[in-house]
Amino acid sequence: MTESIETEYPVRGGTFVGTVESTKMQKSATVRWEYSEKVPKYERYERRNTKITVHVPEDVEIEEGDEVKVGETKPISKTKSHVIIEKVEDGEE
């Protein structure tokens, strides 16, 4: 079951599911998104990751290690242009 979050920032781009790495900032968190990229030379896949700073709405409680769904929005600050859409419960994606 997911808890949907209503935000003041409309999602206007892609979405992905990532893991919360840090919640030390106010109203922000760092989310790691892992994905596979094909290496044509070796005909194999390599694992890559991206760390993104996201906006955390005031009505959501997240902790480090939580799985969250993140959506792209208009730029909120210098480093933030993504917002947490919902918290993904265990066993869902």
N, C-alpha and C positions, 0 to 999 in steps of 0.2 A: 504494500500500500504506500502511496506517495502522498506527501502533504504539499499541496499546491500553494504557491506564494504569489500574491498580487503585488506587483511593483509599480513604481511611478515611471519606470523606464521601459518603453516598449521594445520588445525583442525584434530586431530587424535583419538578422543575419543567421549564421549557422549556430547550432547547439551541439554540445557534447557532454559526456559524463566524465567527471574527474574526481580525484581524491584531494581532500583538504589537507594541505601541508602545514599551514601556519595561520593562526587567528590572533596574532599579537597586535595587529593594527586596529584602530577604531574604524568601524563601518567597512572594513576591508578584510580580505583573506587571500591567501595564496593557494591556488589549485594547480595540481599536476595532472596533465593529460598525456596518457601513454598511447602510442600508436605504432604500427608496423610500416616500414618503408622498404620497397623492393630494391635490391642492389643487382642491376642487370649483369654486371661483370661476373658475379659469383652465382647468379641464379638462385639467390636466397633472400630472405627477409631479415632486416635488422630492427631491433626495438629502439624507438626514439621517444623522447618526451619533451613537453613544453610546460614551463611554469608561467602561469598567468595570474595577475592581480585582478581580483573581482570585487564588486560591490556586494555587501551583505545587507539586505533589507532589515529594518529594525525589528520586525515581527518574527524573525527566524533565529533559532538557536542552533549553532553548529559547533562541532568540536573537531580537533585534529583527527584525521583518519576517516571522517564521514565521506560517503559517496554523495555527490551533488550533481544536479543537471545545471549547466551554465549556458546562457544565451548571449549573443553579441548585441550590443546596443550602441547608441551614439556615444562619443567620448564623454566620460564623466569627469575625468581629471587627466593629468599628464600621462599616467600609466594605466588608468582603468577605463576599459571600454567593454566590459563584460559584467553581467549581473547574475546572481544565483536565481534560478527559476523555481527549483524544487529540490527537496532532500530525498534521495533515493534510498528506500529501505533495503535491508538485506535480501539478496536473491532476485532483485529486479534490475533492469537496465533499459 
